[in-house]
């Protein structure tokens, strides 16, 4: 899908350099994937203690300790 957006050129160049992106498109896609991943993990962390799925925080900690 083509979309026209106005980006900060210096920020885009920095993202390309840090991510070793060869194209602007590659840099933007990598940034979007990272953002979605970060927000997904944040959402899961925020659900701890608010969602009933049969395990408490202590149960989860015990499972992690078993690994």
C-alpha positions in Angstrom: 0.0 0.0 0.0 1.4 3.4 -0.9 1.1 6.2 1.6 2.4 9.7 1.4 3.8 10.9 4.8 6.1 13.7 5.8 9.0 12.4 7.8 11.9 14.0 9.7 14.7 13.5 7.3 17.4 13.5 10.0 15.5 11.0 12.1 15.0 8.7 9.1 18.7 8.9 8.2 19.6 8.0 11.8 17.1 5.1 11.7 18.6 3.8 8.4 22.1 4.0 9.8 21.3 2.3 13.1 19.3 -0.4 11.5 21.6 -0.9 8.5 18.6 -0.3 6.3 19.4 0.1 2.6 16.2 1.9 1.8 13.8 4.3 3.5 11.1 1.7 3.1 13.1 -0.9 4.9 13.8 1.5 7.7 10.1 2.4 8.1 9.0 -1.2 8.0 11.6 -2.2 10.6 10.5 0.7 12.8 6.8 -0.2 12.5 7.6 -3.9 13.4 9.6 -2.8 16.4 6.8 -0.4 17.5 4.1 -3.1 17.2 6.2 -5.6 19.1 6.9 -3.1 21.9 3.3 -2.1 22.2 2.1 -5.8 22.2 4.5 -6.6 25.0 3.5 -3.6 26.9 -0.2 -4.5 26.6 0.5 -8.0 27.9 2.4 -6.6 30.9 -0.5 -4.3 31.7 -2.9 -7.3 31.7 -1.1 -9.0 34.5 -3.4 -8.9 37.5 -6.3 -7.7 35.4 -7.2 -10.8 33.5 -8.4 -14.1 34.9 -6.7 -17.0 33.3 -6.3 -19.2 36.4 -2.7 -18.2 37.4 -1.5 -15.6 39.8 1.7 -13.6 39.5 3.3 -16.0 42.0 2.3 -19.0 39.8 3.9 -17.3 36.8 7.1 -16.6 38.8 7.3 -20.2 39.9 7.0 -21.4 36.2 9.7 -19.0 35.2 12.0 -20.3 38.0 11.5 -23.9 36.7 13.1 -23.1 33.4 
